[in-house]
Amino acid sequence: MDVRSVWSTWVWNLDPEVVEFFLRIRRIRLIGLLTTGDFALYTAANCLSLLGTWMQRIACSLLVWDMTQSPFWLGVLAAADLLPTVLVGPIGGAAADRWDALKLNRLSQLALAVVAGLLTAFVQFNVLTLGLLIAIVALQGCIIAIGQSARMTIVQELVGRDDVPVAVAINSMNVNLARLVGPALAGLLIVLFDVVWVFLFNTIATLIFVAVLQRIVPKADTPKQPRGKGVFSEIWQGFRFVASDRGTRLMLLLLLAGGALIRAIAEMLPAFAAMLSAVPATGLAALTSSMAFGSVMAGLTMNIYLSTPRLPLQIAMAWLMSACVAAAFIFGNSVWTLAVFAMLMGYLTSVSLIATQTYIQLGTPPVLRGRVLSVHGLIFRASPSLGALVLGLSSDAFGLEFPVFCSAAIMLVVVLLFMPAVFRMRFHPEEISTRH
C-alpha cells in the first residue's frame, strides 16, 4: 500500500480533539518562533556560535587553572573577559542606536572569529603564555561589548512586540543550552583529542554565524538616533534615562547586586570541582552543565507564569530565592550534591535575568534602546567579574566556603531592603515607551 495514502487516511480519521491538540502546539509562540522565519534561522546559528564560545571559555579556564592552580587567576581571567564592557560597552550602545544593528552584528562576529583563530594558532604552536591568554581574552571581551547591544536590539527587529518576552527567553535558552552542552563537548574534545580542537571549533562556528547573518532580513527597522550630537553626549543621554526612570534604575541595581554577589559564584566552579572531584575537568563539566540545565528549564517554563505588570516583583523574588540556594553551596560534600544546588541557582538566576531584559526591552523608548541595553549589558557582564575578583582574593585568604556564604547573605539583605519599593511598582511599558 502507498505510504502517502496510509498517512492521509490516518490524518483524516484522527479524533477532532487530537487534531485540535496538534493545532494548539503549532500556535504556541515558542514553537512558532523556533520553526519559522528569520528569527528561527538566527536562533539556530546563534546557538552554534554560543556553543563554541562556551567551549572556548571552559578551555581557557582549564588552561589558566593548569598554569596557576589559583582561584585568584580564575578571577583575573573572568575580569579580563568581562570588565572591558565598562569601557567600550556604552560606545556599542550608542553605535546600535545610530547604525544598522544587523551590520554591527556581522562585524563583531567576524572579529570574534579572527580572535578564535589566533587562539587556535597560538595553542597549536605552543606559544600561549598566561599573560598572552589574558590579553586575548580581554580583546575578545572588548569585541563582545561593542556588539552586545546590537545583538540584543536585533530581537525586536526580527519579531513583533508581543513576541519580545518569548524571543528574550529563547535567546536566554540559547545561552544556557550552550552552557549545558559546551562544557561537556569541550571536555570530550580535550580528553579524546587536544584543547586546540576547542578553539578550532569556535572559529568555524562563529564563521557560520557570520554567513547566516548575511542572509537575514529584519521585519522592521528600529528608529535611529538623529546625528548631530557627539557620541559621549548620546551615551550620557542613555545613562540619564536610567537614572531618571525609577523602575529601570531599581531593576538594574538588583541586576548589579545579583551579578556581583550570586552570578560571580559560577566563576569559582573550577575551584569547587578541583576540591570535590578527582578529575577536575569532569567535575567542572558536571557543575556547569547542571547550572545550564536549570537555566534552560527556566527559559522553557517561565513564560507560563511570566506577567508583564508583575515583572518587578518576579525579578526580586527570583533573586531572593537564588541567594538562599547560593548559601547552600557550602553544604555540598560531593560534586553531585553541588550539582543540584547549581541547577537550582541556574534556574532562579535565569528567571531574574530574562525578566530583567524583558523589562528593559519593553520599557525603553526605541530611540534609546541600544544605549539603555548597553547599560544593562555593562552591569550584566561586568558585575560577575567584579564579584569573582573579590571572591578569588578572599578565597585565597579564608578558603572558598566562607566568602561564598557571605556573598549569598549580603544579597539576601539587599533584596529584602529593596522589597518594599518593589511591592509598590506597577509596570506599564506602553506608558514608559511614550514618555521620551
C-alpha positions as CSV (number, residue, x, y, z in Angstrom):
1,M,0.0,0.0,0.0
2,D,1.2,3.5,-0.8
3,V,2.7,5.2,2.2
4,R,1.1,8.6,1.3
5,S,-2.4,7.1,1.2
6,V,-1.9,5.5,4.6
7,W,-0.7,8.8,6.0
8,S,-3.6,10.7,4.5
9,T,-6.1,8.2,5.8
10,W,-4.6,8.3,9.3
11,V,-4.7,12.1,9.4
12,W,-8.3,12.5,8.2
13,N,-9.5,9.9,10.6
14,L,-7.9,11.4,13.7
15,D,-10.2,12.3,16.5
16,P,-11.0,16.1,16.4
17,E,-9.6,16.6,19.9
18,V,-6.3,15.1,18.7
19,V,-6.3,17.5,15.7
20,E,-7.0,20.4,18.0
21,F,-4.2,19.4,20.3
22,F,-1.6,19.5,17.4
23,L,-3.0,22.8,16.2
24,R,-2.6,24.3,19.7
25,I,1.0,23.2,19.7
26,R,1.6,24.8,16.4
27,R,0.1,28.1,17.7
28,I,2.4,28.2,20.7
29,R,4.6,31.2,20.0
30,L,7.7,29.5,21.4
31,I,7.3,26.7,18.8
32,G,6.4,29.2,16.0
33,L,9.4,31.4,16.6
34,L,11.7,28.4,16.7
35,T,10.5,26.9,13.5
36,T,9.7,29.6,11.0
37,G,11.1,32.9,9.8
38,D,14.5,34.6,10.0
39,F,14.4,34.6,13.8
40,A,14.5,30.8,13.7
41,L,17.5,30.9,11.4
42,Y,19.2,33.5,13.5
43,T,18.5,31.4,16.7
44,A,20.0,28.2,15.2
45,A,23.2,29.9,14.0
46,N,23.5,31.9,17.2
47,C,23.1,28.7,19.3
48,L,26.0,27.2,17.3
49,S,28.2,30.3,17.9
50,L,27.4,30.4,21.6
51,L,28.2,26.7,21.9
52,G,31.7,27.5,20.5
53,T,32.0,30.5,22.8
54,W,31.2,28.5,25.9
55,M,33.5,25.7,24.8
56,Q,36.3,28.2,24.4
57,R,35.5,29.8,27.8
58,I,35.8,26.5,29.6
59,A,39.0,25.6,27.7
60,C,40.5,29.0,28.8
61,S,39.5,28.4,32.4
62,L,41.1,25.0,32.4
63,L,44.3,26.3,30.8
64,V,44.6,29.0,33.5
65,W,44.0,26.5,36.3
66,D,46.6,24.2,34.8
67,M,49.1,27.1,34.6
68,T,48.4,28.5,38.1
69,Q,46.3,26.3,40.4
70,S,44.9,29.6,41.8
71,P,41.3,30.8,42.3
72,F,42.8,34.4,42.1
73,W,43.9,33.9,38.5
74,L,40.5,32.4,37.6
75,G,39.0,35.7,38.9
76,V,41.6,37.7,36.8
77,L,40.5,35.7,33.7
78,A,36.9,36.4,34.4
79,A,37.7,40.1,34.8
80,A,39.7,40.2,31.6
81,D,36.7,38.7,29.8
82,L,34.0,40.9,31.3
83,L,35.5,44.2,32.5
84,P,36.1,45.7,29.0
85,T,32.3,46.1,29.0
86,V,32.8,49.0,31.4
87,L,35.0,50.9,28.9
88,V,33.5,50.1,25.5
89,G,30.0,48.7,26.2
90,P,28.4,52.2,26.2
91,I,30.1,53.0,22.9
92,G,28.5,49.9,21.5
93,G,25.1,51.0,22.8
94,A,25.5,54.4,21.0
95,A,26.5,52.6,17.8
96,A,23.5,50.4,18.0
97,D,21.2,53.5,18.2
98,R,23.0,55.2,15.3
99,W,23.7,52.4,12.8
100,D,22.2,49.2,11.5
101,A,22.2,46.5,14.2
102,L,22.5,43.7,11.7
103,K,25.7,45.1,10.2
104,L,27.2,45.6,13.7
105,N,26.4,42.0,14.5
106,R,28.2,40.8,11.4
107,L,31.3,42.9,12.0
108,S,31.6,41.9,15.7
109,Q,31.1,38.2,14.9
110,L,33.7,38.4,12.2
111,A,36.2,40.0,14.6
112,L,35.4,37.2,17.2
113,A,36.2,34.6,14.6
114,V,39.6,36.2,14.0
115,V,40.3,36.1,17.8
116,A,39.3,32.5,18.0
117,G,41.6,31.7,15.0
118,L,44.5,33.4,16.8
119,L,44.0,31.4,19.9
120,T,43.9,28.2,17.8
121,A,47.2,29.1,16.2
122,F,48.9,30.1,19.5
123,V,47.8,26.8,21.2
124,Q,48.7,24.7,18.2
125,F,52.3,26.2,18.1
126,N,52.6,26.1,21.9
127,V,53.4,29.8,22.3
128,L,50.4,30.7,24.5
129,T,51.5,32.2,27.9
130,L,49.3,33.2,30.8
131,G,49.8,36.9,30.0
132,L,49.0,36.4,26.3
133,L,45.9,34.4,27.1
134,I,44.6,37.0,29.4
135,A,45.3,39.8,26.9
136,I,43.5,37.9,24.1
137,V,40.5,37.2,26.3
138,A,40.4,40.9,27.2
139,L,40.4,41.8,23.5
140,Q,37.6,39.3,23.0
141,G,35.7,41.0,25.8
142,C,36.0,44.4,24.1
143,I,34.6,43.0,20.8
144,I,31.7,41.3,22.6
145,A,31.0,44.5,24.5
146,I,30.9,46.5,21.2
147,G,28.4,44.1,19.6
148,Q,26.3,43.2,22.7
149,S,23.7,46.0,22.4
150,A,23.2,45.3,18.7
151,R,22.9,41.6,19.4
152,M,20.0,42.4,21.9
153,T,18.4,45.2,19.9
154,I,18.0,43.0,16.8
155,V,15.5,40.8,18.7
156,Q,12.8,43.5,18.2
157,E,13.7,43.8,14.5
158,L,13.1,40.1,13.9
159,V,9.9,39.5,15.9
160,G,6.8,41.5,16.8
161,R,6.5,43.5,20.0
162,D,4.1,40.9,21.5
163,D,6.7,38.2,21.0
164,V,9.6,40.0,22.7
165,P,9.3,38.2,26.0
166,V,9.3,34.8,24.2
167,A,12.2,35.9,22.0
168,V,14.2,37.1,25.0
169,A,13.5,33.7,26.7
170,I,14.7,31.9,23.6
171,N,17.9,33.9,23.5
172,S,18.5,33.0,27.1
173,M,17.8,29.4,26.4
174,N,20.4,29.6,23.6
175,V,23.0,30.9,26.0
176,N,22.2,28.3,28.6
177,L,21.9,25.4,26.2
178,A,25.4,26.3,25.1
179,R,26.4,26.3,28.8
180,L,24.8,22.9,29.2
181,V,26.4,21.2,26.1
182,G,29.5,23.3,25.7
183,P,31.4,22.2,28.8
184,A,30.7,18.5,28.1
185,L,31.7,18.8,24.5
186,A,34.8,20.8,25.4
187,G,35.8,18.2,28.0
188,L,35.2,15.4,25.4
189,L,37.4,17.1,22.8
190,I,40.1,17.8,25.3
191,V,40.2,14.2,26.7
192,L,39.9,12.5,23.3
193,F,42.0,14.8,21.2
194,D,43.5,18.1,22.3
195,V,42.5,21.5,23.6
196,V,43.3,23.1,20.3
197,W,40.2,21.5,18.8
198,V,38.0,23.5,21.1
199,F,39.4,26.8,19.7
200,L,39.1,25.5,16.1
201,F,35.5,24.5,16.6
202,N,34.7,28.0,17.9
203,T,36.4,29.6,14.9
204,I,34.3,27.6,12.4
205,A,31.1,28.0,14.4
206,T,31.5,31.8,14.5
207,L,32.2,32.0,10.8
208,I,29.0,30.0,10.1
209,F,27.1,32.6,12.2
210,V,28.6,35.4,10.1
211,A,27.4,33.6,6.9
212,V,23.9,33.3,8.3
213,L,23.8,36.9,9.3
214,Q,24.4,37.8,5.6
215,R,21.0,36.1,4.7
216,I,18.8,37.6,7.4
217,V,16.4,40.5,6.6
218,P,14.8,42.3,9.6
219,K,11.0,42.6,9.7
220,A,11.2,46.3,10.9
221,D,13.8,48.9,11.5
222,T,14.3,50.4,14.9
223,P,14.2,54.2,14.9
224,K,17.7,55.6,15.0
225,Q,19.2,58.5,17.0
226,P,19.4,61.6,14.7
227,R,23.0,62.5,14.1
228,G,24.4,65.8,15.2
229,K,25.2,65.1,18.9
230,G,28.6,63.8,19.9
231,V,29.0,60.1,20.9
232,F,29.6,60.9,24.5
233,S,26.6,63.1,24.7
234,E,24.5,60.3,23.3
235,I,26.0,57.9,25.8
236,W,25.2,60.3,28.6
237,Q,21.6,60.5,27.4
238,G,21.2,56.8,27.9
239,F,22.6,56.9,31.4
240,R,20.4,59.9,32.2
241,F,17.3,57.9,31.2
242,V,18.4,55.0,33.5
243,A,19.0,57.4,36.4
244,S,15.6,59.2,35.9
245,D,13.4,56.2,35.4
246,R,12.7,54.8,38.9
247,G,11.7,51.3,37.7
248,T,14.6,50.8,35.3
249,R,17.0,52.1,38.0
250,L,15.7,49.7,40.6
251,M,15.8,46.7,38.3
252,L,19.4,47.4,37.2
253,L,20.5,47.9,40.8
254,L,19.2,44.4,41.6
255,L,21.0,43.1,38.5
256,L,24.2,44.7,39.7
257,A,23.9,43.1,43.2
258,G,22.9,39.8,41.8
259,G,25.8,39.7,39.3
260,A,28.4,40.6,41.9
261,L,27.1,38.5,44.7
262,I,25.4,35.5,43.1
263,R,26.4,35.0,39.5
264,A,30.1,35.5,40.4
265,I,29.9,32.2,42.3
266,A,29.7,30.4,38.9
267,E,33.2,31.7,38.1
268,M,34.5,29.7,41.1
269,L,33.2,26.4,39.8
270,P,36.6,25.2,38.6
271,A,37.9,25.6,42.2
272,F,34.8,23.7,43.6
273,A,35.4,21.0,41.0
274,A,39.0,20.7,42.0
275,M,38.1,20.4,45.7
276,L,35.4,17.7,45.2
277,S,36.4,15.7,42.1
278,A,39.4,13.5,41.4
279,V,39.2,14.7,37.8
280,P,38.6,18.5,37.8
281,A,37.6,18.6,34.1
282,T,34.8,16.1,34.7
283,G,33.6,17.8,37.9
284,L,33.6,21.2,36.2
285,A,31.6,19.8,33.3
286,A,29.1,18.3,35.7
287,L,28.6,21.6,37.7
288,T,28.5,23.9,34.7
289,S,26.1,21.6,32.8
290,S,23.8,21.3,35.8
291,M,23.6,25.1,36.2
292,A,23.0,25.4,32.5
293,F,20.3,22.7,32.6
294,G,18.4,24.7,35.3
295,S,18.7,27.8,33.1
296,V,17.3,26.0,30.0
297,M,14.4,24.8,32.1
298,A,13.8,28.4,33.2
299,G,13.6,29.6,29.6
300,L,11.2,26.7,28.7
301,T,8.8,27.2,31.6
302,M,8.8,30.8,32.8
303,N,6.5,32.0,30.1
304,I,3.8,30.1,31.8
305,Y,3.9,32.4,34.8
306,L,5.6,35.5,33.5
307,S,3.3,38.5,33.9
308,T,4.3,41.9,32.4
309,P,2.7,44.0,35.1
310,R,4.3,41.9,37.9
311,L,7.8,41.7,36.4
312,P,9.4,43.8,39.1
313,L,8.1,41.5,41.9
314,Q,9.0,38.4,39.9
315,I,12.6,39.7,39.4
316,A,13.1,40.5,43.1
317,M,11.6,37.1,44.3
318,A,13.9,35.2,41.9
319,W,17.0,37.0,43.2
320,L,15.8,36.3,46.8
321,M,15.4,32.6,46.3
322,S,18.7,32.4,44.3
323,A,20.5,33.9,47.3
324,C,19.1,31.2,49.6
325,V,20.2,28.5,47.2
326,A,23.7,30.0,46.8
327,A,24.1,29.9,50.6
328,A,23.5,26.2,50.4
329,F,26.7,25.8,48.3
330,I,28.8,25.5,51.4
331,F,26.9,22.3,52.4
332,G,27.8,20.4,49.2
333,N,30.0,17.5,50.2
334,S,30.3,16.0,46.7
335,V,30.2,17.2,43.1
336,W,26.7,15.7,42.6
337,T,25.2,17.4,45.7
338,L,26.7,20.6,44.5
339,A,25.3,20.0,41.0
340,V,21.7,20.0,42.4
341,F,22.3,23.4,44.0
342,A,23.9,24.6,40.8
343,M,20.9,23.6,38.8
344,L,18.5,25.4,41.2
345,M,20.7,28.5,41.1
346,G,20.8,28.4,37.3
347,Y,17.0,28.2,37.1
348,L,16.5,31.1,39.5
349,T,19.1,33.5,38.2
350,S,17.9,32.8,34.6
351,V,14.4,33.8,35.6
352,S,15.6,37.1,37.0
353,L,17.9,37.8,34.0
354,I,15.2,37.0,31.4
355,A,12.6,39.1,33.2
356,T,15.1,42.0,33.7
357,Q,16.0,42.1,30.0
358,T,12.3,41.9,29.0
359,Y,11.6,44.8,31.3
360,I,14.4,46.9,29.6
361,Q,13.4,45.8,26.1
362,L,9.7,46.8,26.6
363,G,10.1,49.7,28.9
364,T,12.7,51.8,27.0
365,P,11.9,54.3,24.2
366,P,13.0,52.7,20.9
367,V,15.4,55.6,20.1
368,L,17.2,54.9,23.4
369,R,17.0,51.2,23.4
370,G,20.6,50.5,22.3
371,R,22.1,52.8,24.9
372,V,19.9,51.6,27.8
373,L,20.7,48.0,26.8
374,S,24.4,48.9,26.8
375,V,24.0,50.0,30.5
376,H,22.2,46.7,31.1
377,G,24.9,44.8,29.3
378,L,27.6,46.7,31.2
379,I,26.1,45.6,34.5
380,F,25.2,42.1,33.3
381,R,28.7,41.4,32.1
382,A,30.9,43.4,34.5
383,S,29.2,42.7,37.8
384,P,30.1,38.9,37.9
385,S,33.7,39.7,37.1
386,L,34.0,42.2,39.9
387,G,32.4,39.7,42.3
388,A,34.7,36.9,41.0
389,L,37.7,39.0,41.6
390,V,36.7,39.7,45.2
391,L,35.8,36.0,45.8
392,G,39.1,34.9,44.3
393,L,41.1,37.2,46.6
394,S,39.1,36.4,49.7
395,S,39.2,32.6,48.9
396,D,42.9,32.7,48.8
397,A,42.9,34.2,52.3
398,F,39.9,32.4,54.0
399,G,39.1,29.4,51.9
400,L,36.2,29.1,49.4
401,E,33.2,28.3,51.6
402,F,33.1,31.3,53.9
403,P,33.3,34.0,51.2
404,V,30.6,32.3,49.1
405,F,28.3,32.1,52.1
406,C,28.9,35.8,52.9
407,S,28.2,36.8,49.3
408,A,24.8,35.0,49.4
409,A,23.9,36.5,52.8
410,I,24.6,40.0,51.6
411,M,22.4,39.5,48.5
412,L,19.6,38.3,50.8
413,V,19.8,41.5,52.8
414,V,19.9,43.7,49.7
415,V,16.8,42.1,48.2
416,L,14.9,42.5,51.5
417,L,15.8,46.2,51.6
418,F,14.5,46.7,48.1
419,M,11.3,44.7,48.5
420,P,9.1,47.5,49.9
421,A,9.8,49.6,46.8
422,V,9.2,46.6,44.5
423,F,5.8,45.9,46.0
424,R,4.7,49.4,45.2
425,M,5.8,49.1,41.5
426,R,3.5,48.5,38.5
427,F,5.0,48.0,35.1
428,H,3.1,49.6,32.1
429,P,5.6,49.5,29.2
430,E,3.2,51.4,26.8
431,E,3.3,54.4,29.1
432,I,7.1,54.3,29.7
433,S,7.9,54.0,26.0
434,T,6.0,57.1,25.1
435,R,7.4,59.4,27.7
436,H,10.5,60.3,25.8
